[in-house]
Amino acid sequence: KQWYQRRVRVSLNPSYPKPTCDDDKVLVKVKCAAINPVDYKASWLLMGTVVGCDVSGVVEEAGKNVKHLKVGDEVYGCCKGSLAEYAAIPETVLGLKPDHLSFAEAAALPVAYLTSLTGLLEYGKIQSGDRVLVIGASGGCGSSGVQLAKALGAGDIVGVCSGRNAELVKSLGATQVIDYTQTSLNEALSVDGTIPNENKFDIVYDCATNSGAGEDYYAASKGLLRDGIRPGQYVAINGSPFFWFRGLTGIGKGSNEHLFFLKPTTEKIGKLNEILSGGEGREPIKPIIQKELPFSEEGLKEGFDLLKSRRVVGKIVFNIDN
């Protein structure tokens, strides 16, 4: 079976042919798959006709050029078309599943956690003791951003979310939560009408702007970046069309403004695995899963309706091999 889209129609195909495995790919028997907003927002012309990017499963066949994976390996990573019983995937976007994670937990990781890892490390240049603001801290990327910022040594981590999710976000590592339904960022961080530099941030990780309801934290975030020899970095996973234009062309883009496309690699997954494993007094990290659903027409509809509601805490995962 596969969950596929063609133009505006999305439905379950119960009899699609098992994909073939070419020389540079592995054939994965999919155990679980998770979904992200891109799975319903992006065109099938860009993403392919089979839906889904997050995958976990077991290697059933390996092409002759595959060097690092073998039949029987438990893997997770990114692919085009994870909502299917089998997926042929380049080994370069897969890694071994950590032993402390279930297949469902591993499937919840790739897009959200690799995006946060890239944003915080490559673009935010996070350092021990940094003060980090995570906007949209209870969603998939936001919750992973809080967890990874803590694991990477951030000092103060301020999460922005609704009040009903405040305790969850604190349990992930946030030292303070701002309830966006009750106050603005400027109001929460101001002292006598101004925001002192000690209340500003080394990294603002924006996981909420342009997420579907007119959110735009760009202007407010720029005023929250620390001044000095090492200025604060604004790292966003989405933005307005104008901000995308600036990000892609470099025209008018500030040196501390970052908007990026995720490029998953085995090396990044290996780095993520190191962090997830814990060590040095840290507990192993597990993702937040709001709901696990069956791989059925009803389950898939429920999952996508929930995702589109923009009220998901963590991730939604489908049990493909059930």
Secondary structure, DSSP 4 states (H G I P E B T S, - for coil): -EEEEETTEEEEETTPPPPP--TTEEEEEEEEEE--THHHHS-HHHH-SB--SEEEEEEEEE-TT--S--TT-EEEEE-S--SBSEEEEEGGGEEEPPTTS-HHHHHTSHHHHHHHHIIIIIIS---TT--EEEESTTSHHHHHHHHHHHHTT-S-EEEEE-GGGHHHHHHHT-SEEEETTT--HHHHH-BTTB--GGGSBSEEEES-TTSSS----HHHHHTTBPPSSS--EEEES---HHHHHHHHH-TT--TTEEE------HHHHHHHHHHHT-BTTBPPP---EEEEEESSHHHHHHHHHHHHTT---SEEEEES--
